[in-house]
């Protein structure tokens, strides 16, 4: 079993925050393990007060469903009953909107990273950078 270590989460947060700087947007970044347990969260200066919650929920969704949350959001937009109701059923613990990406190492999902503070596309871009850094 490959565990998501604090060192890996620190690399992910740093890479995502650096990408956010190049995009010119503040960003909150949260990393969870494969079971959705918090490993690390860093609230970016100037981000909204809900970004720690939404970034974690995106990270949890990415880890739980092993997909980028933007893909899950597409299913919500298509009015899939499951995906429309899922955030309510899990009491906001998983959020199927852009900005969450699974962290994959050795072909296995070992966690998820969620970003919040920019547009959905910016959040996704930062999460991708963070996931890549964690897997290295």
GIMO-V493240 format. One record per backbone hydrogen bond with DSSP energy under -1.0 kcal/mol. CO is the residue of the C=O (numbers start at 0). NH is the residue of the N-H. Records with the same first field share a line. If there is no record, write none. Layout:
CO: NH / NH
//
This chain:
4: 8
5: 9
6: 10
7: 11
8: 12
9: 13
10: 14
11: 15
12: 16
13: 17
14: 18
15: 19
16: 20
17: 21
18: 22
19: 24
27: 115
28: 41
29: 113
30: 38 / 39
31: 111
32: 35
36: 32
39: 30
41: 28
43: 46
47: 50
49: 53
50: 54
51: 55
52: 56
53: 57
54: 58
55: 59
56: 60 / 94
57: 61
58: 62
59: 63
60: 64
67: 70 / 71
68: 72
69: 73
70: 74
71: 75
72: 76
73: 77
74: 79
75: 78
79: 83
80: 84
81: 85
84: 88
85: 89
86: 91
87: 90
89: 92
94: 96
98: 114
99: 68
100: 112
102: 109
104: 107
107: 104
109: 33
110: 102
111: 31
112: 100
113: 29
115: 27
118: 122
119: 123
120: 124
121: 125
122: 126
123: 127
124: 128
125: 129
126: 130
127: 131
128: 132
129: 133
130: 134
//
